[in-house]
Amino acid sequence: MAVDIALFIFEHDEVYIYYFRNKMLQLEKLKCRLKAEFELAETEEQCLHEYRTEMELLQQEKMAHVEELRLIHADINLVGGNKWNSYIMLCNQNCLYETLYVIEQLV
């Protein structure tokens, strides 16, 4: 009877050892997966930080180009306005000349 009890306890110890061994292996696998997920999250966070920095630099560059284009547009309008003013003055001079010519013909 004592042998039977000892055998029963031994068999149960093996079951418990097997059970705990499996649980330890499962925990180790979970630990490895969590560590990999954490490293992936850190890598993604670093990539996002680089992305945000690059976007900020691109936005600043864009605004510099927009300002440059605004200045070019202002210069074009200034030059175009001067040409238009010159054209109007030439038309006025031509009208005055024609009027003067007509008056000279009458005199």
C-alpha positions as CSV (number, residue, x, y, z in Angstrom):
1,M,0.0,0.0,0.0
2,A,2.8,2.4,0.8
3,V,4.4,1.5,-2.5
4,D,1.1,2.3,-4.2
5,I,0.9,5.7,-2.5
6,A,4.5,6.5,-3.3
7,L,3.9,5.5,-6.9
8,F,0.8,7.7,-7.0
9,I,2.7,10.7,-5.7
10,F,5.6,10.1,-8.1
11,E,3.2,9.9,-11.0
12,H,1.5,13.1,-10.0
13,D,4.8,14.8,-9.5
14,E,5.7,13.9,-13.0
15,V,2.4,15.4,-14.2
16,Y,3.0,18.6,-12.2
17,I,6.5,18.9,-13.5
18,Y,5.3,18.3,-17.0
19,Y,2.5,20.9,-16.5
20,F,4.9,23.5,-15.0
21,R,7.5,22.8,-17.7
22,N,4.8,23.5,-20.4
23,K,3.7,26.6,-18.6
24,M,7.2,27.9,-18.4
25,L,7.8,27.2,-22.1
26,Q,4.5,29.1,-22.9
27,L,5.6,32.0,-20.7
28,E,9.0,32.1,-22.4
29,K,7.4,32.1,-25.8
30,L,5.1,34.9,-24.7
31,K,8.0,36.8,-23.3
32,C,9.8,36.5,-26.6
33,R,6.7,37.7,-28.6
34,L,6.2,40.6,-26.2
35,K,9.9,41.6,-26.6
36,A,9.6,41.4,-30.4
37,E,6.4,43.5,-30.3
38,F,8.1,46.1,-28.0
39,E,11.1,46.3,-30.3
40,L,8.8,46.7,-33.3
41,A,6.8,49.4,-31.5
42,E,10.1,51.3,-30.7
43,T,11.2,51.0,-34.3
44,E,7.9,52.3,-35.6
45,E,8.0,55.2,-33.1
46,Q,11.4,56.2,-34.3
47,C,10.3,56.0,-37.9
48,L,7.3,58.2,-37.1
49,H,9.5,60.7,-35.4
50,E,11.8,60.8,-38.5
51,Y,8.7,61.2,-40.7
52,R,7.3,64.1,-38.7
53,T,10.7,65.8,-38.8
54,E,11.0,65.3,-42.5
55,M,7.4,66.6,-43.0
56,E,8.2,69.7,-41.0
57,L,11.3,70.4,-43.1
58,L,9.3,69.9,-46.3
59,Q,6.6,72.3,-45.0
60,Q,9.2,74.9,-44.3
61,E,10.8,74.4,-47.8
62,K,7.3,74.6,-49.4
63,M,6.6,77.9,-47.6
64,A,10.0,79.3,-48.8
65,H,9.1,78.4,-52.3
66,V,5.6,79.9,-52.0
67,E,7.1,83.2,-50.7
68,E,9.6,83.1,-53.6
69,L,6.8,82.6,-56.1
70,R,4.8,85.4,-54.5
71,L,7.7,87.8,-55.0
72,I,8.2,86.7,-58.6
73,H,4.4,87.2,-59.2
74,A,4.7,90.7,-57.6
75,D,7.6,91.5,-59.9
76,I,5.8,90.3,-63.0
77,N,2.8,92.4,-62.0
78,L,5.0,95.4,-61.5
79,V,6.7,94.9,-64.9
80,G,3.4,94.2,-66.6
81,G,1.9,97.3,-65.0
82,N,4.7,99.4,-66.3
83,K,4.3,98.0,-69.8
84,W,0.6,98.7,-69.6
85,N,1.3,102.3,-68.4
86,S,3.8,102.7,-71.3
87,Y,1.2,101.5,-73.8
88,I,-1.4,103.9,-72.4
89,M,1.0,106.8,-72.6
90,L,1.9,105.9,-76.2
91,C,-1.8,105.8,-77.1
92,N,-2.3,109.2,-75.5
93,Q,0.7,110.6,-77.3
94,N,-0.6,109.2,-80.6
95,C,-4.0,110.8,-80.0
96,L,-2.3,114.1,-79.2
97,Y,-0.2,113.9,-82.3
98,E,-3.2,113.2,-84.5
99,T,-5.1,116.1,-82.9
100,L,-2.1,118.3,-83.4
101,Y,-1.8,117.1,-87.0
102,V,-5.4,117.9,-87.7
103,I,-5.0,121.4,-86.1
104,E,-2.0,122.0,-88.2
105,Q,-3.9,121.0,-91.4
106,L,-6.6,123.5,-90.4
107,V,-4.1,126.3,-89.8
